[in-house]
């Protein structure tokens, strides 16, 4: 089953974990065959939120919610179950400075 591990950090901690640690973590996951995708995200100042209400599109600068922590990146992993996904998420380096939300991917049905 696929699990999305969303990495959250406070903006001032975005560089607290060196990129090479995150890349090494991704390499370990990739080499063990569980990594589907992983990417770091640009800071929230580069984000836009899109909403469509009554057929009208509105675009707002920044993320949808005001929080201290921002979505900094993600790992999409293939795990046996939630427990295994949580164990993998605990190895993601930014978990030391922020948090990693683990969510199962829901398959869409036609």
N, C-alpha and C positions, 0 to 999 in steps of 0.2 A: 504494500500500500504506500502511496505517496504522502509525505508530510512536508509542509512548508514551515521552515524555521525562520521566523521574522526577527531580525536583530535590531534591538532598540538601544540607543545611546543618547545621553545628553549632548547637545551640540559641542560644548567645550571639551567633551571626552572623545570626539570622533577620531582623534589621532593618538589616543592613549594606548591603543593596541596597534603595534606595527603591522602594516599591510602584509609583510612577509609571513607573519604568524597566521594570518587569515588564509593566505595563499597556501601555506604548508598544510593547514587543516583541510582545505579543499582538496589538496593533492592526496592526503590520506584517505578521505572519503572516496575520491575518484578511483584510486588504486584498489580499494576494497569493493568497488562496483556499486556503491550506494548513492553516489552523487549524480543527480540528474542535471542540476544547474545551480550556479551560485554567482551572485553579483553584488558589488558594493554600489551604493546610491550616492548621488551628489547631495549636498546639503539642502535643507528645506527651502532655502531662499531661491532655489532653482525650480521649485515645484509649482504646479498649478492644479487646482481642483475644479473638475467639470461637473456641472449638474444640469439636468434637463427637467424642467417643470412646465407642464402644460404646453409642451412643444417648443419652449424657449430654452436656449442654451445660455448658461452663465458660467463664466470662468473667474475664479478667485485665485489670487497669488497665494502660494504656500499650501500647506497641508489642510485637510478637512478639520481636524481637531487641534485645539491648543493644548499642548502637553509639554512637560519638561523634556521628556525623551522623544526622539524622532526615529522614524524608520531609517536605518542606516544601510541595510542590505538584507540579503536572504540566502538561504540554502534550501534547495528542493531535494529531499532525500527519499530513498526507497527503503522502507523499514518493515520489519515483520509485523510490528504492532506499536501502539503508542508508547509503551514502556521502552522499547528499543530506540524509538525516535527521541525520547527524552534523554536517554543515555548518550546518544550521539550529540544532541543539542548542548549537553553539559561540556562537551569537548570544544565547542566553538569559542575561540578566544575572547570575543567581546562580552561573553556571558560574565566575565570577571568584573567588567566595568558597568554593564547595563543589564539588559535582560534579553532572553530569547523566547519568543512565543512559539509554541509548537501546535500546529493545526493540521488535521487530516485534510487532504484534498478531496473535495466532493466531485465525483464523476457526474457530468450532466447527462440527463436522459432525454432523448429526442421526443 
